[in-house]
Amino acid sequence: MSHRGFSHIGLSTLDLDKTREFYEGVLGFKPVVADTIRIEEGGSLRHLFFDVGRDQLIAFLEPQGVPGVPATYDAGINRGLGVPAAFYHFAFEAGSDAALADKRDELRAKGVEVTDITDHGWAKSIYFKDPNGLSLEYCCLMRDFTEDDATMQERFTIPRAALEMGNAISAKVLGHNRSAASARVRTQLAQQAKAATK
């Protein structure tokens, strides 16, 4: 079976206009499909798809007077479930370390509260929220994956507050606890390079 990534991720909003303003006006994602769906039993849905790159889409449905659908609910997912912000989040590809820093600066210039850059070792990220309260991320890979990466193991320790995806999950906090994992990866890469020259 071949894999081609996501077609789209479907989410919900109670305010499609604010959502569009954010995803198009702030993040710069182009709307590609917009439609209104009438429900036979009453009410309607407004449906809007954004192209987030590489022909992958993110879509939002806004219910309006649909029977059996609450008039209000928490579209932020995590808050509605009562779990930390890190549990359900969506990450967009930044492209490079420099582009990630640019994204952080652009978002801050537009008034979006954004974390500092977090260094995960294999990737770097910034975190922020949309007007619905959805947890979002821009991320870029920093190296190729190794076999060791796919082995479940303790790699670092973070404070509980980091699960809320604020600046407690900053590079300073994670960088301090990652030294053993980084040393292990450096040792493994050196061993692979040595084996390749034999």
Buried (B, 14 or more C-beta within 10 A) or exposed (E): EEEEEEEBEEBBBBBBEEBBEBBBEBBEBEEEEEEEEEBEEEBBBBBBBBBBEEEBBBBBBBBBEBEEBEEEEBBBBBBEEEEBBBEBBBBBBBBEBEEBBBBBEBBEEEEBEBBBBBBBBBBBBBBBBBBBBBBBBBBBBBEEEBEBBEEEEEBBEBEEEBBBBBBBBBBEBBBEBBEEBBEBBEEBBEEEEEEEEE
